[in-house]
């Protein structure tokens, strides 16, 4: 990406970074809700339902895409960026070590790049892209482990986290291919198909959370943040950013995710942040700069 293009798209880069920093906080929000008894698919269904109801009031009343192919692609977006991604990620957080999950999920930009290199002829592995990816991945490792170099294996949890990262990589590339539609319309369809495709899971694991549990501020407060801010607002902005700066450049900001996760967990959960985490944050920022420069 040449310097003049970067300057003209600077605002979209800033928005992309802010969106990912907000998403980094959602690890803590989801963990709190899981600790209070909600299941992974219950959290997802509620956050996307809130977001869908909100976006309906500002979205054009158009119901369908221009073609069946585009509509099916929107179904895949709803699955890979919605139901499959969030359920696998939340399930991984529930049964696995959070360090493992955070690190594996943050490999999504690398997986996006690898898929793009394999499937898209227009994408080339430039030196800045490779250097930036390596630096950012190392930074993610330092931030996630936060000075505690103890990696314990949980095959099922790690596999679920890897599945979530792969889902997001596919979502990023599918979003890149879907042109001619507004960000709000695409986001509304993602919310809708995310909700539709998660419904079969309730047949296997019925709703368990009691209604009286929603009167607790910690429950409805975290759900409103996930639904209104992290989903309704951030997904619409992410669709816009991905279209403006490209899927690969946008996906590189996912490396920023663990920075806000560590800071927010320190504030909310009382977890410490070491100098290694600070060093990792600096490496992530450097890696994102290199990647987008390339």
C-alpha positions, 0 to 999 in steps of 0.5 A: 500500500503506497504512502498516499493511499495510507494517508487517505485511509488513515481514519479507517486504520484508526477505526480498525484499531479501535474496533479490535481494542474493544473486541479485546475487552470482550474476552473478559466480558464473556468470561464474567458471563460464563462464570455467572452461569450463561452458556457459550451459545446463550451469550452469542444468541443474546448479543446478536439478538440485541445487535440485530434489533438495533441495526434494523432501525437504521438499516435499509428495508432491503431483505435480499441480496442481488443474487442467490450466490451473494445471499449464500455468501451472506449465510457463510458470513453469518456462520464464520463471523457469527455462530461458529466463531463465537460459540467455538471461542467461548467454548474454548474459553470455558474449558481451556486456559485463557492464555492458550485461547488468546494466543491461538485466536490471534493467529487469525491474521496469519491464517488470513494471509496464508489463505489469501496467498493460496487462493488469491493471485493478487496477493504476494508475500512482501518482506514487510508483511512477513516481518510484521507478522513475525514481530506481531506474533511474538508480541502476542505471545509475550502479552498473552503469557504475561511473564508466565511461560507455562503452556499447558495442552488441552487438545479440545480447547486448543482445537476449538480456539484454532477453529475460531481463528480459521473461521475469522480468516475465512470471514475476512476473505469472504467479506473482501469478495462481497462487493456492491453492498453497504456495510450496514446491510451486510452487518444486518445480514450477518447478525440474522444468519448468525442467529439462524445458524445457532438455533440448532445448537439449542436442540442439543443444549437447551436454554438453562440460564434462569430468567431471574439471573438477568436482574443482576447488573453484572449480567445485563451490563456485560450483555448490553456491552457485547450486544450494542457496542462490540456487535452492533457498533463494531461489526458495522465499522469493521465491514466498512474498514475491511472494504476500504483498506482491504481484508489483509490490512484490516485483519492485521489489527487483530494482533492488537486484541491481547493488549486490551485483553490484558489491560482490561483483565488487570482492571476488572479481574485484578490480573497483573501486567508485567514488563514483558507484556508491555514489551509484547505490546510494543512489538505488536504495534511495530508488527502492525505498522510493518504489515500495513506498510507492506 
